[in-house]
Amino acid sequence: MNKLLLFSFLGILLGSCSQEPEDSKRVIFAGEIVNPTSDQVVLFKGQQALDTAFLDENNRFVFRLDSVAQGLHHFVHRPESQYVYFEAGDSLQIRLNTSDFDESLVFSGKGEEINNFILELFLTREEEEELINSYYLLEPEEFHKKIDSLKAMKLALLSQIETEYEISPAASDLAKSFIDYGSNISMEAYPFYHRRRSGEGKMHEDLPASFYDYRQSINYNDHNLTYLRPYYNFMKYHISNLAYNSCKKYCDDDLEKANRQLHFNKHKLKLIDSLVTQKELRDNLFRNVAIDYLLRHDTEENTDEFISSFKRYSDNNSHNTEIFTLYEGINNMQPAKDLPDFTVESYDGRKVKLSDIQKGDSVVFYFWSGTEPGHFRNINKRVEELKQKYPAYRFIGLNMRTDLAKWKSMVKTSGLDETEQYWTDDYDQTVQTLIVYDPNKAILTKNGKIIDAFSHLYRSF
């Protein structure tokens, strides 16, 4: 769509919004999605789904919200999502193309300035990632200067926007928090990444006294920032950093290697308990530690001990169902156990259990999605290499998060063996049952039994 048509479309939306009954609190959020991957858009405030809007025949949607809390929200058009910031009386329109979701997204209408700025900060952070990675080789003082320089440029741009447009104090504070915590993430990550990039055997012991000055102004319980990604990601790095230094200071250096992950993550649980009281952030941070630890596949004894500690600190966590489902799922996927009772669909439409697919054979199950074409190409190339190297194994592809018709089309046009490809219709159930948190995960089976349910297509062969 050219710019003239785009402006015409937005004008129609604006006109239709202006015909709504006058209400200073009402919020209108509407738009068009090119190449939709779902028939709906879901609006969230934190974890709570506020409303669902279905796409019409022109792939347009509209939310009319008579009462909505001021602040940060996000909308989901599966499998993608992005922020949207609302204030009373906003009338926002978007247009995006799912083939380039974030980069194609544009806000217009009342409230567009802060939303486009937040989006630009989000995209800039992604673009800066390679540059910041190169900075981790620098010594602390020079690294600090580089990060401060990037932060100063963003603050200057925000100041310019505040001069040119009417931005509310709340919106300005949110934007500043996005900038501040985005910068602080890099500072917290520096000791770990410097060691990794430089090849040094230990963490920096001589950071300048001012290196962590920003910590004096950390708010551990700002409910307005709970779902702001830079704030949450900062908290994760920060807690890990504090736990590492606490352990280095107070714990024995000769901890058995087999127990280090358990020990370190128990430190993190204790720190979250002591620092964070805001319920949602607290629950989310506890969840992060639990999921991260469980996916490292520690010994069964250590895992049981970790779960006991987790329950002691966060027994009423809102994510308990997910965490204990993962815990149970990992236990069910241990070597020598049968594959879970999980049903998939064959190319010719038959419902088939995994145990029937691999009965009597040596099989490697791997996973792919039609929403990630780059990964799809790479993984098929890797599987072809492995087929040549391990002819005794059958390699079975399990597709997730793809429309059935699109999956069949991709199998056919890519020249894949239809008898080796299967489709799953429930993404969440697939992830939880087969523990698919890594896109390059593989499950090795032989004679109906699990050999290794946490193998990796690139590292394990």
C-alpha positions in Angstrom: 0.0 0.0 0.0 1.5 3.4 -1.0 1.6 6.4 1.4 -1.4 8.1 -0.2 -3.6 5.0 0.3 -2.3 4.6 3.8 -3.2 8.1 4.7 -6.6 7.7 3.1 -7.2 4.6 5.2 -6.1 6.3 8.4 -8.3 9.2 7.6 -11.3 6.9 7.3 -10.4 5.4 10.7 -10.0 8.8 12.3 -13.3 9.9 10.8 -15.1 6.8 12.1 -13.6 7.3 15.5 -14.7 11.0 15.6 -18.3 9.8 15.1 -18.2 8.0 18.4 -20.2 9.6 21.3 -18.0 12.2 23.0 -16.4 10.7 26.0 -13.1 12.1 27.4 -12.2 8.7 28.9 -13.0 6.5 25.9 -10.0 4.9 24.1 -10.2 3.8 20.5 -7.6 1.3 19.2 -8.0 0.2 15.6 -5.9 -0.9 12.7 -5.1 -3.1 9.7 -3.0 -6.2 9.6 -1.4 -7.3 6.3 -0.8 -11.0 5.9 -2.5 -11.9 9.2 -1.4 -15.1 11.0 -4.5 -15.2 13.2 -8.1 -14.0 12.9 -7.9 -11.9 16.0 -6.1 -9.3 18.1 -6.0 -9.7 21.9 -5.4 -6.7 24.1 -3.6 -7.2 27.5 -2.9 -5.3 30.6 -0.1 -7.2 32.2 -1.2 -10.9 32.2 -4.9 -10.0 32.0 -6.6 -10.2 28.6 -8.9 -7.2 28.5 -10.7 -7.7 25.2 -10.5 -9.5 21.8 -11.2 -7.9 18.4 -11.7 -10.1 15.4 -10.4 -9.1 12.0 -13.1 -8.2 9.4 -13.0 -9.1 5.7 -10.5 -6.4 5.1 -8.2 -7.6 7.9 -9.1 -4.6 10.1 -10.0 -4.5 13.8 -11.2 -2.0 16.3 -11.4 -1.9 20.1 -13.7 0.6 21.8 -12.8 0.9 25.4 -15.1 2.9 27.7 -12.8 2.3 30.6 -9.1 1.5 30.5 -6.3 2.0 32.9 -3.7 4.6 31.9 -0.4 3.1 31.1 1.4 0.3 29.3 -0.5 -2.4 27.6 0.4 -4.9 24.9 -1.6 -6.4 22.0 -1.1 -9.9 20.6 -1.6 -11.1 17.0 -0.3 -14.6 17.5 2.5 -15.4 17.5 3.7 -11.8 17.7 3.1 -9.0 20.3 4.0 -5.4 20.9 3.5 -2.6 23.4 0.8 0.0 23.2 0.5 2.9 25.7 -3.0 4.4 26.5 -4.2 7.5 28.1 -7.8 8.6 28.5 -9.2 9.9 25.2 -6.6 8.3 22.9 -7.6 7.4 19.4 -4.9 5.2 18.0 -4.6 3.5 14.7 -1.9 1.0 13.6 -0.9 -0.7 10.4 1.5 -3.6 10.2 2.7 -6.4 8.0 3.3 -9.7 9.8 6.2 -10.6 7.5 8.1 -7.7 9.2 6.0 -7.2 12.3 7.8 -4.7 14.5 9.6 -2.9 11.7 6.4 -2.3 9.7 4.3 -1.2 12.7 3.3 2.5 12.6 1.0 4.3 15.1 -1.1 7.4 14.2 -3.8 9.4 15.8 -4.1 10.8 19.3 -1.3 9.2 21.4 0.9 8.4 18.4 4.0 10.4 19.6 4.7 8.4 22.8 3.8 5.1 21.1 6.1 5.6 18.1 8.9 6.7 20.4 8.6 3.6 22.6 8.5 1.5 19.5 11.6 3.3 18.2 13.4 2.6 21.5 12.4 -1.1 21.2 13.8 -1.3 17.7 16.9 0.7 18.5 17.7 -1.7 21.3 17.6 -4.6 18.9 19.8 -2.8 16.4 22.3 -1.8 19.1 22.8 -5.3 20.3 25.7 -6.1 18.0 27.4 -2.8 18.8 27.0 -3.3 22.6 28.3 -6.8 22.3 31.5 -5.4 20.8 31.8 -3.0 23.8 32.0 -5.8 26.3 35.7 -6.3 25.3 36.5 -2.8 26.6 37.8 -2.0 30.1 35.1 -0.8 32.6 35.7 3.0 32.3 35.6 3.0 28.5 32.6 0.7 28.5 30.7 3.0 30.9 31.4 6.0 28.6 30.1 4.2 25.6 26.8 3.1 27.3 26.3 6.6 28.7 26.8 8.1 25.2 24.0 5.8 23.8 21.8 6.7 26.7 22.4 10.5 26.2 21.3 10.3 22.6 18.0 8.7 23.5 17.3 11.2 26.3 18.1 14.1 23.9 15.6 12.7 21.4 12.9 12.4 24.1 13.6 16.0 25.2 13.1 17.1 21.6 9.8 15.2 21.4 8.6 16.8 24.7 9.4 20.2 23.3 7.5 19.6 20.0 4.5 17.7 21.4 2.4 17.6 24.5 3.6 14.5 26.4 2.1 13.7 29.8 4.4 13.4 32.8 3.4 9.7 33.1 4.2 9.0 29.5 7.5 10.8 29.8 8.4 8.9 33.0 7.7 5.6 31.2 9.9 6.6 28.3 12.7 7.6 30.6 12.4 4.3 32.5 12.7 2.5 29.1 15.9 4.3 28.4 17.4 4.1 31.9 16.8 0.4 32.5 17.8 -0.5 28.9 21.1 1.2 29.7 21.4 -0.4 33.1 20.9 -3.9 31.7 24.2 -3.5 29.8 26.0 -2.3 33.0 24.7 -5.3 35.0 25.7 -7.7 32.2 29.2 -6.3 31.7 31.2 -8.4 34.2 29.7 -11.6 32.8 30.1 -10.8 29.1 33.5 -9.2 29.5 34.8 -12.4 31.0 33.2 -14.4 28.1 34.4 -12.1 25.3 37.9 -11.5 26.6 38.6 -15.1 27.6 39.6 -14.0 31.1 39.1 -16.8 33.7 37.4 -14.7 36.3 35.1 -11.8 36.7 36.4 -8.2 37.0 37.3 -7.6 40.6 38.3 -3.9 40.2 35.2 -2.1 38.8 35.3 1.7 39.4 33.5 2.8 42.5 30.9 4.7 40.4 30.2 1.9 38.0 26.9 0.9 39.7 25.9 4.4 40.9 22.5 3.9 39.2 21.7 1.2 41.7 21.0 3.9 44.3 17.8 4.8 42.4 16.4 1.4 41.7 12.8 0.9 42.5 12.2 -2.8 43.1 8.5 -2.4 43.3 7.2 -0.1 40.6 3.9 -1.7 39.5 3.8 0.7 36.4 7.0 -1.0 35.1 6.3 -4.6 35.9 5.7 -5.5 32.3 8.2 -3.1 30.7 10.7 -5.4 29.1 13.9 -3.4 29.9 12.8 -3.1 33.6 12.1 -6.8 33.9 15.2 -7.9 32.0 17.3 -5.5 34.2 15.9 -7.2 37.3 16.9 -10.6 36.0 20.5 -9.5 35.3 20.7 -7.5 38.6 19.5 -10.4 40.7 22.0 -12.8 39.1 24.8 -10.2 39.6 23.9 -9.8 43.3 23.7 -13.5 43.8 27.0 -14.1 42.2 28.8 -11.5 44.3 27.0 -12.6 47.5 28.1 -16.2 46.9 31.7 -15.1 46.0 31.8 -13.2 49.3 30.2 -15.6 51.7 30.3 -19.1 50.3 33.0 -21.7 50.0 35.0 -21.6 46.8 35.2 -25.4 46.7 31.5 -26.1 46.1 31.1 -29.3 44.1 30.6 -28.6 40.5 27.5 -30.8 40.3 25.8 -28.6 42.9 26.7 -25.1 41.7 23.6 -24.5 39.6 21.4 -25.5 42.6 23.4 -23.4 45.0 23.4 -20.3 42.8 19.7 -20.4 42.0 18.8 -20.9 45.7 20.7 -17.6 46.2 18.6 -15.9 43.6 15.3 -17.1 45.2 16.5 -15.7 48.6 17.4 -12.3 47.1 14.1 -11.9 45.3 12.3 -12.7 48.5 14.3 -10.1 50.4 14.1 -7.3 47.7 10.8 -7.5 45.9 7.4 -7.2 47.4 5.3 -6.2 44.4 3.3 -9.3 43.7 3.4 -9.5 39.9 7.0 -8.7 39.6 7.9 -11.0 42.4 6.0 -13.9 40.9 7.5 -13.2 37.4 11.1 -13.2 38.8 10.6 -16.3 40.8 9.1 -17.9 37.6 12.2 -16.9 35.6 14.6 -18.5 38.1 12.5 -21.7 38.3 12.1 -22.1 34.5 15.8 -21.3 33.9 16.9 -23.8 36.5 14.6 -26.6 35.5 15.6 -26.3 31.8 19.2 -27.0 32.8 18.2 -30.5 33.6 20.1 -31.0 36.8 20.0 -34.3 38.7 16.7 -35.5 40.0 17.8 -35.1 43.6 19.0 -31.5 43.1 15.8 -30.6 41.2 13.7 -31.9 44.0 15.7 -29.8 46.5 15.3 -26.7 44.3 11.5 -27.2 44.1 11.3 -27.4 47.9 13.2 -24.1 48.2 10.9 -22.5 45.5 7.8 -23.6 47.4 9.2 -22.1 50.6 9.7 -18.7 49.1 6.8 -18.6 46.5 4.2 -21.2 47.4 1.3 -19.1 46.0 3.0 -18.0 42.8 0.6 -17.2 40.0 2.7 -19.3 37.6 2.7 -22.4 39.8 0.7 -24.5 37.3 3.3 -23.8 34.5 6.3 -24.4 36.8 5.0 -27.6 38.3 3.8 -28.8 34.9 7.3 -28.3 33.6 8.8 -30.0 36.6 6.5 -33.0 36.1 7.2 -33.0 32.3 10.9 -33.1 32.8 10.6 -36.0 35.2 8.4 -37.8 32.6 11.1 -37.3 29.9 14.0 -39.0 31.7 16.1 -41.7 30.0 14.5 -45.2 29.7 11.0 -43.9 30.1 8.3 -44.2 27.5 7.4 -41.2 25.3 4.4 -39.3 26.6 1.0 -40.1 25.3 1.0 -37.4 22.7 -1.0 -37.3 19.5 0.0 -35.5 16.2 -1.4 -35.4 12.7 0.2 -37.0 9.7 0.4 -35.4 6.2 -2.5 -37.5 5.0 -4.7 -36.5 8.0 -4.3 -39.5 10.4 -4.1 -39.0 14.1 -1.0 -40.7 15.3 0.7 -41.2 18.7 4.4 -40.5 18.9 4.9 -44.0 20.4 3.5 -45.5 17.2 5.8 -43.4 14.9 8.9 -44.6 16.6 8.0 -48.1 17.6 10.8 -50.5 16.8 13.0 -47.8 15.3 15.8 -45.4 16.4 14.3 -42.0 15.9 15.3 -38.3 16.3 12.3 -36.0 16.7 13.0 -32.4 15.9 10.8 -29.2 15.7 10.1 -26.4 13.4 7.6 -23.6 12.8 6.2 -21.9 9.7 6.6 -18.5 11.4 10.4 -18.8 11.3 11.5 -19.3 7.7 15.2 -18.8 8.5 15.2 -21.5 11.2 13.1 -23.8 8.9 15.8 -23.6 6.1 18.7 -24.0 8.5 17.2 -26.9 10.4 16.3 -28.8 7.2 19.9 -28.4 6.0 21.2 -29.7 9.4 18.8 -32.7 9.3 20.0 -33.6 5.8 23.6 -33.6 7.1 22.7 -35.8 10.1 20.8 -38.2 7.9 24.0 -38.9 6.0 26.0 -39.2 9.1 23.5 -41.3 11.1 21.7 -43.5 8.5 20.4 -45.9 11.2 18.2 -43.1 12.6 14.9 -41.8 11.2 14.5 -38.0 11.5 10.9 -37.0 12.2 9.9 -33.3 12.0 7.2 -32.0 14.3 5.7 -28.7 13.2 4.3 -26.2 15.7 2.6 -22.8 15.5 1.6 -23.1 11.8 -1.7 -23.2 10.0 -2.4 -26.7 8.8 -2.7 -25.7 5.1 0.5 -23.6 5.3 2.3 -26.5 6.9 1.3 -28.9 4.1 2.3 -26.3 1.5 5.7 -25.9 3.1 6.3 -29.6 3.3 5.4 -30.1 -0.3 7.3 -27.0 -1.8 10.4 -27.8 0.3 10.6 -31.4 -1.0 10.4 -32.9 2.4 9.4 -36.6 2.8 5.7 -36.5 3.7 6.0 -39.7 5.8 8.6 -38.0 8.1 6.6 -34.8 8.8 3.8 -34.4 11.4 1.7 -31.4 12.6 0.7 -30.4 16.1 -2.4 -28.3 16.6 -1.8 -27.1 20.2 1.4 -25.2 20.6 1.2 -24.8 24.4 0.5 -28.4 25.0 3.4 -29.4 22.7 5.8 -27.1 24.6 4.7 -28.3 28.0 4.5 -32.0 27.2 7.6 -32.4 25.1 9.6 -29.6 26.9 10.3 -27.6 23.7 11.9 -24.4 24.9 14.8 -24.5 22.5 14.1 -24.4 18.8 17.0 -26.7 18.1 15.9 -29.3 20.6 15.8 -33.0 19.6 14.4 -36.1 21.3 16.4 -39.3 20.8 14.4 -42.6 21.1 15.1 -46.3 20.5 12.9 -49.3 20.7 10.1 -47.2 22.2 12.2 -45.7 25.0 13.7 -42.3 25.5 17.4 -42.1 25.1 17.9 -38.4 25.5 14.9 -36.0 25.6 17.1 -32.9 25.8 19.4 -33.3 22.9 20.5 -30.5 20.6 20.7 -30.8 16.8 23.9 -28.8 16.6 25.7 -29.7 19.8 24.7 -33.3 20.6 25.7 -35.0 17.3 
